[in-house]
Amino acid sequence: MHKIKRPLSVMIRNADPAVPWLDRSMPDIDKEKAALKRIADSCRRTGAVIEKHSNEVQERRACSLRLTTVTFPGLVVC
């Protein structure tokens, strides 16, 4: 869970200051670009973690299915 929550908290930490920065009479565009890049990077990392977790769950289900359909006494193949 930490691997998902950490990038999400980074996104929030980078997104929260964006509105006040943009509300300024002269917003710091470079600072905004950097914050948006960090948010996008965090989104990619979170997506990769979710995809990896999803693949692991699918592999466990496939392994479980194999174990329930093909079993040999004293032998477990997964």
N, C-alpha and C positions, 0 to 999 in steps of 0.2 A: 504494500500500500504506500509506503514511503516513496518508492520510485515513481509513483504517479502524483502523489501530493506535492512533492518538492517542486517539479517543474510547474505545476499549477500555481503554487504560491509565488514562484518567480514571475509568472505571467501577471498575476495580480499586482505584485510589487512594482512591476514596470508599467502597468497600465494605469494604476491609480493616479500618478502625477500627470498623466497626459492631458486631462481636461484643463486643470489649472494652467499648465504650460501653454496650451492653445488659447486660453482666455486672455493671455497677456496681450498688450497692444503690439508688442514686437516678439512673437514667439521664437524660441531658439529652434530653428528647423533641424539643425544637425543633432541636437539633443533628442528631438522627437524621432528622427530617423533611427538613431541608435536604440532608443527604447522600443520602437516597433520591430527592429531587427532582433532584439533580445526576446521579445514576445513570440515572434515567429520561430526562433530557434527552440524556445521552450515548448511550443506547440509540436514541433517535429519530434523532439525527444519524448514527449508524452505519447504521441502517436506510435512511436517505435516501441515504447514500453507496453502499451496496450496491445499492439499487434503481437509482440513476443508472448505476452501472457495468454492471449487468445490462442496462439499456436500451441502453447504448452497444455492448455485445457483440452484442445482438440486431440492432442497426442495422448493425453491421459485417458480420454474417453475411448479412443481407438484401442488402446492397450487394455482397458477394462473390458471392452467388447470382445477382444480376442481371448481374454482369460475366461470369459463366461461361455464362449462358444467352443473353444478348443482347450481342453485340460487333459493333462496326463498325470497320473499319480506320481508325486515327488518331483515333478518338473514344471517349472513356470517359465514360459518364454514371453518376453515382452520387449 
